[in-house]
Amino acid sequence: MSPHAAALSALGLEGAARERLGHYLDLLASWAAHINLTAARNPDERVRVLVAPVLPAAPLLAGRLLDIGSGNGSPGLVLALLRPELPVTLLEPRTKRWAFLREAARLIGRPDVEVLRLRHDAYAGPAVATVTLRALALPLSELGALVAPGGRLLVFGPAPQPAAPFAAELSLPGPVHALRRR
C-alpha cells in the first residue's frame, strides 16, 4: 500500500482514484530525490499541496484539458487521474520534468495523456474547453487563444485580474479561480 493512502483517504478518495493518485505520488517522491519537482517532502505534505487543492476543480472539467507548465503533474496529471475519461494534454518545456510526466502518465495507467515539451506560446493545437495553470504569472491575454469560446481557465494560486477575453466566473477553495472565456 502507498504511504500516501491514509492522507488520500482523509480527503475522501477511495478505490481506483486513491490507488492511481498514490502511485503517482510515490513516483513523484522517487523522482524528487533526483530532480526538483516539489518542496513537499513527506506523504501528508504531498497530498495537502498537490492533490487537495485540485479536488474542487475536478467536477468543472468538460471536453479536452490543457495544463500549462505541468511541472510535477499538479494540477494537470492529478485531474487526469481523477477524471480518466477526459482527454488531457500537458505542456512542460523543461526536459527533466517533461520526462517525469511522460513516465508518470505511462506508469499510472494514462498512456493516452499527451505530454508535449512546449511552452504555452508554442502550442499550435486547437483551443480547448478547459485550460489549467498553477504558480505561473502569465498575462491572461496570452491565454485567450488556448481556451475555446465559452471555455474555462482554472488558475491555481492568487486571483488573476480578469482581462480580455476572460470574465471572472467563480472562486473555489484552495484557492482556485475560474474564468470564463467570452
C-alpha positions as CSV (number, residue, x, y, z in Angstrom):
1,M,0.0,0.0,0.0
2,S,1.2,3.5,-0.8
3,P,2.5,5.6,2.1
4,H,0.1,8.3,0.7
5,A,-3.0,6.1,1.1
6,A,-4.1,7.4,4.6
7,A,-3.8,11.1,3.6
8,L,-5.7,10.4,0.3
9,S,-8.4,8.5,2.3
10,A,-8.7,11.5,4.6
11,L,-9.7,13.6,1.6
12,G,-12.5,11.1,0.8
13,L,-10.6,9.4,-2.0
14,E,-11.1,5.6,-2.2
15,G,-10.8,2.8,-4.7
16,A,-9.2,3.3,-8.1
17,A,-8.7,7.1,-7.7
18,R,-6.8,6.6,-4.4
19,E,-4.7,3.9,-5.9
20,R,-3.8,5.9,-9.1
21,L,-3.0,9.0,-7.1
22,G,-1.0,7.1,-4.5
23,H,1.1,5.5,-7.3
24,Y,1.6,9.0,-8.9
25,L,2.7,10.5,-5.5
26,D,5.0,7.5,-4.9
27,L,6.6,8.0,-8.3
28,L,6.9,11.8,-7.7
29,A,8.7,11.2,-4.4
30,S,11.1,8.8,-6.0
31,W,11.9,11.3,-8.9
32,A,12.0,14.3,-6.5
33,A,15.1,12.7,-4.8
34,H,17.0,13.4,-8.1
35,I,15.3,16.4,-9.6
36,N,13.5,19.4,-8.1
37,L,9.8,18.6,-8.6
38,T,8.2,19.7,-5.3
39,A,9.2,21.2,-1.9
40,A,6.6,18.8,-0.3
41,R,8.9,16.2,1.4
42,N,6.5,13.8,3.1
43,P,3.3,12.0,2.1
44,D,1.0,14.3,4.1
45,E,2.5,17.4,2.6
46,R,2.4,16.0,-1.0
47,V,-1.3,15.2,-0.6
48,R,-2.0,18.6,1.0
49,V,-0.1,20.6,-1.6
50,L,-0.6,18.7,-4.8
51,V,-3.9,16.9,-4.5
52,A,-6.2,18.6,-2.0
53,P,-6.4,22.0,-3.9
54,V,-7.2,20.2,-7.2
55,L,-10.2,18.2,-5.9
56,P,-12.8,21.1,-6.1
57,A,-11.9,21.7,-9.8
58,A,-12.5,18.1,-11.0
59,P,-16.3,18.5,-11.4
60,L,-15.8,21.6,-13.5
61,L,-13.9,19.9,-16.3
62,A,-15.5,19.3,-19.7
63,G,-14.0,18.4,-23.0
64,R,-10.2,18.4,-23.5
65,L,-8.0,19.7,-20.7
66,L,-4.8,21.6,-21.4
67,D,-2.4,22.1,-18.5
68,I,0.3,24.8,-18.9
69,G,3.6,24.4,-17.2
70,S,2.7,20.9,-15.8
71,G,6.0,20.5,-13.9
72,N,5.3,18.0,-11.2
73,G,1.9,17.0,-12.5
74,S,-0.4,19.1,-10.4
75,P,-3.0,20.1,-11.4
76,G,-3.0,18.5,-14.9
77,L,-1.9,15.0,-14.2
78,V,-3.9,14.9,-10.9
79,L,-7.0,15.9,-12.8
80,A,-6.3,13.2,-15.5
81,L,-6.3,10.6,-12.7
82,L,-9.4,12.0,-11.1
83,R,-11.3,12.1,-14.4
84,P,-9.9,9.3,-16.5
85,E,-12.5,9.7,-19.2
86,L,-11.2,13.2,-20.2
87,P,-8.6,13.8,-22.9
88,V,-5.6,15.6,-21.4
89,T,-2.6,17.5,-22.8
90,L,0.3,18.6,-20.5
91,L,2.7,21.3,-21.6
92,E,6.1,21.3,-19.9
93,P,9.2,22.9,-21.6
94,R,11.8,21.7,-19.1
95,T,13.3,18.4,-20.2
96,K,13.6,16.6,-16.9
97,R,10.1,17.5,-15.8
98,W,8.7,16.6,-19.3
99,A,10.4,13.1,-18.9
100,F,8.9,12.7,-15.4
101,L,5.4,13.5,-16.8
102,R,5.7,11.1,-19.7
103,E,6.9,8.3,-17.5
104,A,4.3,9.0,-14.8
105,A,1.4,9.1,-17.3
106,R,2.5,5.7,-18.7
107,L,3.2,4.0,-15.4
108,I,-0.1,5.1,-13.7
109,G,-2.3,3.9,-16.5
110,R,-2.9,7.1,-18.5
111,P,-0.6,6.5,-21.6
112,D,-3.2,8.4,-23.6
113,V,-2.2,11.7,-21.8
114,E,-0.4,13.8,-24.3
115,V,2.8,15.3,-22.8
116,L,4.4,17.9,-25.0
117,R,7.8,19.6,-24.4
118,L,6.5,23.1,-25.2
119,R,5.8,26.4,-23.7
120,H,2.2,27.7,-23.9
121,D,3.1,30.2,-26.6
122,A,4.4,27.4,-28.9
123,Y,1.3,25.2,-28.6
124,A,-0.3,25.0,-32.0
125,G,-3.2,22.7,-31.1
126,P,-6.8,23.7,-31.1
127,A,-8.4,25.8,-28.4
128,V,-9.8,23.6,-25.6
129,A,-12.7,23.6,-23.2
130,T,-10.5,23.8,-20.1
131,V,-7.0,25.3,-19.5
132,T,-5.3,25.0,-16.1
133,L,-2.2,26.6,-14.7
134,R,-0.6,26.8,-11.3
135,A,2.1,29.2,-10.0
136,L,2.7,30.8,-13.3
137,A,2.4,34.6,-13.8
138,L,1.2,34.7,-17.4
139,P,-0.8,37.5,-18.8
140,L,-4.3,36.4,-19.5
141,S,-4.1,38.0,-22.9
142,E,-1.6,35.3,-23.9
143,L,-4.0,32.5,-22.9
144,G,-7.1,33.6,-24.8
145,A,-6.3,31.7,-27.9
146,L,-5.9,28.4,-26.0
147,V,-9.4,28.5,-24.5
148,A,-12.4,27.8,-26.7
149,P,-15.2,30.4,-26.6
150,G,-17.3,29.6,-23.5
151,G,-14.5,27.5,-22.1
152,R,-12.8,27.9,-18.7
153,L,-9.4,28.9,-17.5
154,L,-8.7,27.5,-14.0
155,V,-6.0,29.3,-12.1
156,F,-4.5,27.6,-9.0
157,G,-3.0,30.3,-6.9
158,P,-3.6,34.1,-6.4
159,A,-6.7,35.5,-8.1
160,P,-5.9,36.9,-11.5
161,Q,-7.2,40.2,-12.6
162,P,-9.8,39.4,-15.3
163,A,-8.7,40.8,-18.6
164,A,-9.9,40.3,-22.2
165,P,-11.1,37.8,-23.3
166,F,-11.9,36.5,-19.9
167,A,-14.5,37.3,-17.2
168,A,-14.4,36.1,-13.6
169,E,-16.7,33.3,-13.0
170,L,-16.2,31.8,-9.5
171,S,-13.6,31.1,-6.8
172,L,-13.3,27.7,-5.3
173,P,-11.5,26.6,-2.1
174,G,-7.8,26.2,-2.4
175,P,-7.6,28.9,-3.9
176,V,-8.8,28.0,-7.4
177,H,-10.2,30.7,-9.6
178,A,-12.3,30.0,-12.7
179,L,-12.6,32.5,-15.5
180,R,-14.9,32.1,-18.5
181,R,-13.7,32.9,-22.0
182,R,-16.1,35.3,-23.7
